[in-house]
Amino acid sequence: MQDIINEINRLRNEQNAIILAHNYQAVEIQDIADLRGDSLQLAIAAGKCDAPVIVFCGVRFMAETAAILNPKAKVLLPVYEAGCPMADMITGEQLSEYKKARPDTVVVCYVNSSVEVKALSDICCTSSNAVKVLSSIPAEKDVLFVPDQNLGRWAASQAKRKVNLWTGYCPVHHWGFNIERVNDLRSKYPDHELLVHPESPKEVVDAADHVMSTGGMLSYAKDHDKLIIATEQGLTDYLNHIYPEKDIRALNPRAICKNMKKTSLTDVLHALQNMSHHIKVEEDIAQKAIHSLNRMMELL
């Protein structure tokens, strides 16, 4: 493994490449990254990056977003098959049909969506700024939030406005967490705080001490020692890796995104060796999608 890491570092320096890793990636991938974070943090980093090569250790929609925000860079996705089930729960064709029937609707799309959906949306958001995005829309406007019903419901409640919800969800969060697990761990660890990602079901979100993005959880953990984490296991693994002295527990250790775990060190090495897989977005789609992404960036 160390030989692979040494070669990754050599090629990274030789090619002036930068490695970005999402918080759900395996610990060894996060360890070698130049920057790790949630979707919003990585989108900002990709857009500002001057490096000619970006190796994006995440899933396809993230690499596509990076390619749109930084068209000058060559964005590489080490495992092309790393997709997102939630993003697949709405297609551009479905959204187009919805908009034809309701042309005055403002469409807010979670960044966990395809470029075709982003291109048809008015404004994009992440879990970090979904509340701010909804609050920015005039109260008289009808709003459709796609594709995550759980994030949309929570953000709408925080923004105190009515929102129409697409019925998509993240399988890991939607099925991985329930109130029975919350009650069980609360009884075992009554002095621990519960941090919940807003992609989780309403009953779990309502039981949380704090609802936040993975970037928010990572920041919160710096100054707190006893936590229960309700999000994909990769974040809890990494928190335990960097804070071995703290007591940080997963609400469900089996809440694992198989797509996020597809990327290995060998895949990163092959990406740098072969410039694979180069993620390209058709220019006409990118020009439409950049509008919704830029509006998201304006509301940080």
N, C-alpha and C positions, 0 to 999 in steps of 0.2 A: 504493500500500500504506500509506503514512504517513497518508493521509486516512482510510483505513478504521480504522487503529489509533487515530487521534485521536477518531473518532466512537465507537469501542468504549469508549474511556476516558471520554468524556463521558457516555455512557449508563450505564456501570458506576457512575460517581459519582452520577448523577441517581437511579438506582434502588437505590443502596446494595447492588449485586450483588457477588458474589465469583466469580472464575473459577478453577476447578481444572483442572489438566492432568496427564494421566498421562505418565510418562517416555518412552513410545513415540510421543507426539504429535510432529508436525513442529516444528522448532526455532522457527519464528515463532509457533506457538501456545504453546509453553512460555515464550517470552520475554514474552508479554503476561499470563501467568497470575499470579494473586496467590499461588498455591501450586502446586507441582508435586511429584510423588512416585509411589511405587508404590501398589498397591491398598490396603494396610493404612494407609499414611500418609494417603491421600486419604479413606478411610473414617473415620478418626479426625477429620480436619479437617471433614468434612461433618457428622459427629455433633455436634461442638462449635460449629459455625458459628452465629452470631447473625444473619447476613445473611438478608433475606427472599427473596433470589433467588440460586440457585447455578447457574452455567453450568458443566456438567461436560463437559470435553473429553476424551472417552475412548470407551468402548463401552457398550452398553445395560445390561449387568449392573451396571456401576459406578454408573450413574445410578440404577438401581433400588435398589441398596444404599444410596445417599445418601438417597433418598426414604424408605426404611424407617427409617433411623437419625435422620433429621431431618424428621418429618412436617409441621412448621410451615413449612418452607421450600418455595418453588416451585423444583423441580429441573428444569433445562432441558438437553436433549441436543441440541446443534446439528444433528447428522445422525441422524435416527431410524433409518436403515438400518445404522448402525454396530453390527454385532453381534459375536459371538465364536463361531467354529466349534467350539472346545472345549466351550463351554457348551451347544451344540446336540447334543453327543454323548451326553447323557443327558436324559431327560424325566421329569417328575413321575410319569407313568404307569409308566414302567420302574422307577423307584425304589420306587414303591408296591408293585409286584408282587414285587420283591426282598424287601422288608420283610415282606410277607405270608408268604413262604416261610421267612424267617429272622427272626422277630419279636424275638429277643434281641440282634440285631446293633446295635452302635453305629455310626451313620453320620456320617462326617466328610466335609464337602463343602468343596472348594476354593471360594474366593470367586468364581472364574470359573465361575459356574453360575447358572441361572435362579432366580427367586424361588420357583417351585414346588418346585424341588429343595431350596432352602434351607429351605423350610417343612416339608419331610419329613425334614430332617437333625437330628441331635442337637447338632452343634457345627460351626461354620464355621472356616476357617483361611485364611491367605494363605501365600505362600512365606516370609514373614518369621517366622512363628510356627508352621508346620506341625509341626516337631519337638516344640515345647513342648506343642502340642495333643495329639499322639499320646501323649506321655509322661504326660499328665494322666489318661489313661483306665486304669482298673484292668486289670492284666495278664491276668486271667481272662476278660475280655470279648472277644468276636469283634468285629472292626472292619472296616468297609467304607470305603474311601477313594474318593471320586468327585470330578470325572470324570478327573483327570489321573494316568495310571499312572506317569509319570516322577517327578513331584513326590512321589507317594505312596510309590513304591519308595525314593527317596532319604531321605525323612523317616522311613520305617519303619526303614531301616538305621541312621540316626542315633539313633533312639529305642530301637533294639534290641528291636523287637517284631514279631510276625507281623501282617500286614495284608492283607486281601483288596483287590485293585485292580480298579477299573473300567477298561475298555480305551480310555478317551478320551486325547486328547493335543492339544497345541498344534501345528498343522501347521508353523508357522514354526520352532519349536524342534526338533520331532521330526524333520523332514526337512531343516532348514537346516544342521545341524551334524553332523559325523562325525569319526571319529578320524583319517582321512586329512588333513583340513584342520588338525586340531590338530598332527599331526606335521610338516606342511609349514610352518606358521607358527612352530612351535617351532625348526625348523632355521634359519629366516630371522632370527628374533628371539629368540635363546637367553636374553637377559637380561630378557625381558618376562615378567610374571606373567599367568597365564590365569585370568580370572574367569568362572565359568559359572553361568547361571541353572538352577535345579533342574528346570525343565520340559524340559531337554535330555535326550537319550538317555543311558543308563547309562555307555556307554564314554567319552562326553565328560565327564560328571560325574566319573567315576573319574580322569580325566586332569587335572582342574582343580587349580590351586593353592589356589583358594578357591571355594566354592559359596555363592551369596548372591542375595538379591532385587535388583531394580533399585535400590531405595533404598539397600541395602548397597553396591552398586557405586558409586553416586554419592558416597556418603560416603567410601569407600575411595580413590577417585580424587583426593580433596582432597590427600592426603599421599603419593601415589605417581605417578611420572612415566612409567613404561613398562608398558603394559597391553595385553592382548588381551582383548576383550570378546565373550563368547558369549551374546548375547541379541538381541532385536529391534533393528534398526538405529537406531531413533529415539534410543535412549540414547547410543550411540556418537556420533551426529551432535551431540547436545547437549553431550556431554563435550568434543568437539573445538571446539565453539563457545565454551564458557566457559574452556577451557584450551588455547588455540592453541599454547602453548609446550611442551606435553607430547606424547609419542608414544603415542597411544591408537589402537589398531587393532581393526577388527572381525574376528572369526573368519570371518564370511561377510557381506560388504556387501549381499548379495541377500536376506538374512533380513529381509523386510519384511512387516509385517501391513497388508494393504490396508485393513482396517476402521479401524485406528488412524490411517491416513493420509487418511481420507475428510474429516476436519474441516479446513476452511480458515478464514482470517480472515473471509472474507465470510459463512461459515456462523455464526460467533460473532456477527458484527454482526447478522445476521438474527434470531438467537435473542433478542438483547436488544431489537431493534426490535419483534418480533412475539410475544415470550414463547413461542417454539417451541423444541423440542417438549417440552411439559410432561409429564414422566414421572410417572405415577400408578400406585400399586400398590393393588390391591383390599384393603380393610381386613382381611378375614378371612385372606387370604394373608399380609399384612404382620404381623399379630399372631402368626402361627405362625413366620414367618421371623425375626422379631426375637429369638426365643429363641436360635436357633443363632448369630446375629450377636453378641448380648450375651455369650454364653459365650466367643466368640472374643475380644471386647474385654477380658474378665476375665483373659486369658492373654497379655497384652502383655509 
